[in-house]
């Protein structure tokens, strides 16, 4: 059962931290695109 901790890194588990980081990246891209869209 000790091998499970090593396998968890190989298998990309979805964690709250990962979702939060992904959400921040997506929000940043959307915000940047919106600012470029607003520029004359």
C-alpha positions in Angstrom: 0.0 0.0 0.0 3.0 2.3 0.3 3.3 2.5 -3.5 0.0 4.4 -3.7 1.6 7.6 -2.6 4.2 7.4 -5.4 1.6 6.5 -8.0 -0.5 9.6 -7.1 2.0 11.9 -8.6 2.1 10.0 -11.9 -1.7 10.0 -12.1 -2.8 13.6 -12.3 -5.4 13.8 -9.5 -7.8 16.7 -9.6 -7.4 18.7 -6.5 -9.0 21.9 -5.2 -5.6 23.6 -5.6 -5.3 22.5 -9.2 -8.8 23.8 -10.0 -8.1 27.1 -8.3 -4.8 27.6 -10.3 -6.6 26.6 -13.5 -9.5 29.0 -12.8 -7.0 31.9 -12.1 -5.2 31.2 -15.3 -8.4 31.1 -17.3 -9.7 34.3 -15.6 -6.4 36.0 -16.4 -6.6 35.1 -20.1 -10.2 36.1 -20.3 -9.5 39.4 -18.6 -6.5 40.1 -20.9 -8.6 39.3 -24.0 -11.4 41.6 -22.7 -8.9 44.5 -22.1 -7.5 44.1 -25.6 -11.1 44.0 -27.0 -11.9 47.3 -25.2 -8.8 49.0 -26.6 -9.6 51.3 -29.5 
